[in-house]
Amino acid sequence: MPILPIRLFGDPVLVTPSVQVVDFDKELRTLVADLTDTMMDAPGAGLAAPQVGVLLRVFVWDIDEALGHLINPSLDLGEEIQEGEEGCLSFPELRYNTPRSMRVVAKGWNMYGEPITVEGSELLARALQHETDHLDGILFIDRLAKDNRKSAMKEIRESEWFGLANDAGINPQIKVSPHYTFGKGL
């Protein structure tokens, strides 16, 4: 399967909500395989379809040597919060402490259209939330406290890769999370 180019912060596709998958066909299975191969090559802990320019509600993960994928996810978040370092393949070398629920139950479908439920805690819960955010056009920096987001934006503007988005005429956009952030961030 081909390794797909990963979109970087500043690309409008990253802040555009994805559409529901309705056809569970060979093309979808190819997308899941391509996402998995691209994530493994990067390497990363997760990758959502918008990060490769495909606006479908699909993502993959590799946590604790367990590969998985989820299509059209919905999340039930636990009340306990974890604060931990988080990064993103669309923000090379950028890592910040980001609040997330400690536990999550994710429901959706696999690539064959069969319903699945994934229960995760700690790192898996973080990945499920992070990748579902991508499907909603929300970036992890949207979840940062104001001071950390300001520092992150400064670091992004000074990075070598940020110029790539600017050179292409793409203006970065930060979207305020519509989800409850437990009093942290916007």
C-alpha positions as CSV (number, residue, x, y, z in Angstrom):
1,M,0.0,0.0,0.0
2,P,1.2,3.5,-0.7
3,I,2.6,5.8,2.0
4,L,0.4,8.9,1.8
5,P,1.6,12.5,2.4
6,I,0.5,13.8,5.9
7,R,-1.1,17.2,5.8
8,L,0.5,19.8,8.1
9,F,-1.1,22.5,10.3
10,G,-2.3,25.3,8.1
11,D,-4.0,23.0,5.6
12,P,-7.7,23.8,5.6
13,V,-8.6,20.1,5.5
14,L,-7.4,19.7,9.1
15,V,-10.1,22.0,10.4
16,T,-12.9,20.8,8.2
17,P,-15.4,18.3,9.7
18,S,-15.5,14.9,8.0
19,V,-18.5,13.1,6.6
20,Q,-20.0,9.8,7.7
21,V,-18.9,6.7,5.8
22,V,-21.8,5.1,4.1
23,D,-20.1,2.6,1.8
24,F,-18.2,-0.2,3.5
25,D,-16.4,-1.3,0.3
26,K,-13.0,-2.2,-1.1
27,E,-12.1,1.5,-1.4
28,L,-12.7,1.9,2.4
29,R,-10.6,-1.2,3.2
30,T,-7.8,0.3,1.0
31,L,-8.1,3.6,2.8
32,V,-7.7,1.8,6.2
33,A,-4.7,-0.1,4.9
34,D,-3.1,3.1,3.5
35,L,-3.7,4.9,6.8
36,T,-2.2,2.1,8.7
37,D,0.9,1.9,6.5
38,T,1.3,5.7,6.6
39,M,1.0,5.8,10.4
40,M,3.5,3.0,10.8
41,D,6.0,4.7,8.4
42,A,5.7,8.1,10.2
43,P,5.8,6.5,12.9
44,G,2.8,7.6,14.9
45,A,0.3,6.3,17.5
46,G,-2.7,7.2,15.4
47,L,-3.8,8.8,12.1
48,A,-7.1,10.1,10.9
49,A,-8.3,10.3,7.3
50,P,-8.3,14.1,7.2
51,Q,-4.6,14.1,7.9
52,V,-4.1,12.5,4.5
53,G,-6.7,14.8,2.8
54,V,-9.7,12.4,3.0
55,L,-12.7,13.9,4.7
56,L,-14.2,10.6,5.9
57,R,-14.8,9.6,9.5
58,V,-12.1,7.0,9.7
59,F,-9.0,6.6,11.8
60,V,-6.4,4.0,12.8
61,W,-4.2,3.6,15.9
62,D,-1.2,1.6,17.1
63,I,-1.1,1.6,20.9
64,D,0.9,-0.9,22.9
65,E,1.6,-2.9,19.8
66,A,-2.2,-3.3,19.1
67,L,-3.4,-2.0,15.7
68,G,-7.0,-0.9,15.3
69,H,-9.3,1.2,13.2
70,L,-12.7,2.8,13.8
71,I,-15.2,4.2,11.4
72,N,-18.0,6.7,12.2
73,P,-17.0,6.8,15.9
74,S,-19.0,8.1,18.8
75,L,-17.3,8.5,22.3
76,D,-18.6,8.2,25.8
77,L,-16.0,10.0,28.0
78,G,-15.2,9.2,31.6
79,E,-15.2,12.0,34.2
80,E,-11.7,11.5,35.4
81,I,-9.1,13.7,33.6
82,Q,-5.6,12.9,32.7
83,E,-3.0,15.5,31.8
84,G,-0.2,14.1,29.6
85,E,2.1,15.0,26.8
86,E,0.5,14.8,23.4
87,G,1.8,15.3,19.8
88,C,0.4,15.0,16.3
89,L,1.8,13.9,13.0
90,S,0.4,17.2,11.5
91,F,2.5,19.2,14.0
92,P,6.0,17.7,13.6
93,E,8.1,17.7,16.8
94,L,5.4,19.7,18.7
95,R,4.4,18.1,22.1
96,Y,2.4,19.7,24.9
97,N,0.5,18.5,28.0
98,T,-3.1,18.2,26.9
99,P,-6.1,17.4,29.2
100,R,-8.1,14.3,28.1
101,S,-10.5,11.9,29.8
102,M,-8.8,9.0,31.5
103,R,-11.3,6.5,30.1
104,V,-13.4,6.3,27.0
105,V,-15.8,4.0,25.3
106,A,-15.8,4.3,21.6
107,K,-18.5,2.9,19.4
108,G,-18.4,2.6,15.6
109,W,-17.8,0.2,12.8
110,N,-15.0,-1.8,11.4
111,M,-14.1,-1.7,7.7
112,Y,-16.6,-4.5,7.0
113,G,-19.5,-2.6,8.4
114,E,-19.6,-4.6,11.6
115,P,-20.4,-2.7,14.9
116,I,-17.5,-2.6,17.4
117,T,-16.9,-1.1,20.8
118,V,-13.5,-0.1,22.0
119,E,-12.9,0.6,25.7
120,G,-9.6,2.4,26.4
121,S,-7.8,4.1,29.3
122,E,-4.7,6.3,29.5
123,L,-2.9,6.2,26.2
124,L,-5.5,4.4,24.2
125,A,-8.2,6.8,25.6
126,R,-6.0,9.7,24.6
127,A,-5.5,8.4,21.1
128,L,-9.2,7.7,20.5
129,Q,-10.1,11.2,21.6
130,H,-7.3,12.8,19.6
131,E,-8.3,11.0,16.4
132,T,-12.0,11.6,16.8
133,D,-11.2,15.3,17.3
134,H,-9.5,15.2,13.9
135,L,-12.7,13.9,12.3
136,D,-14.6,16.9,13.8
137,G,-12.0,19.4,12.5
138,I,-10.5,20.0,16.0
139,L,-6.7,20.0,16.6
140,F,-5.0,19.1,19.8
141,I,-3.7,22.7,20.2
142,D,-7.4,23.7,20.5
143,R,-7.5,21.8,23.8
144,L,-4.5,23.6,25.3
145,A,-4.8,26.2,28.1
146,K,-4.4,29.7,26.7
147,D,-0.7,30.2,27.8
148,N,0.3,26.8,26.3
149,R,-1.6,27.5,23.1
150,K,0.2,30.8,22.8
151,S,3.6,29.1,23.3
152,A,2.6,26.3,20.8
153,M,1.7,28.9,18.2
154,K,5.0,30.7,18.7
155,E,6.9,27.4,18.3
156,I,4.8,26.5,15.2
157,R,5.6,29.9,13.6
158,E,9.3,29.4,14.2
159,S,9.3,25.8,12.8
160,E,10.8,25.0,9.4
161,W,7.7,23.0,8.4
162,F,5.3,25.9,9.1
163,G,6.7,27.8,6.1
164,L,5.5,25.1,3.9
165,A,1.9,25.9,4.6
166,N,2.5,29.6,4.3
167,D,4.3,29.2,1.0
168,A,1.3,27.3,-0.4
169,G,-0.9,30.3,0.6
170,I,-2.7,28.5,3.3
171,N,-3.6,30.5,6.4
172,P,-3.6,28.6,9.7
173,Q,-6.8,28.6,11.6
174,I,-7.5,27.6,15.2
175,K,-10.9,26.4,16.0
176,V,-12.4,26.6,19.4
177,S,-13.5,23.2,20.6
178,P,-17.3,22.8,20.8
179,H,-16.8,20.0,23.3
180,Y,-16.7,20.5,27.1
181,T,-13.0,20.8,28.0
182,F,-13.3,20.3,31.7
183,G,-12.5,24.0,32.4
184,K,-9.1,23.7,30.5
185,G,-8.5,25.5,27.3
186,L,-11.4,27.0,25.2
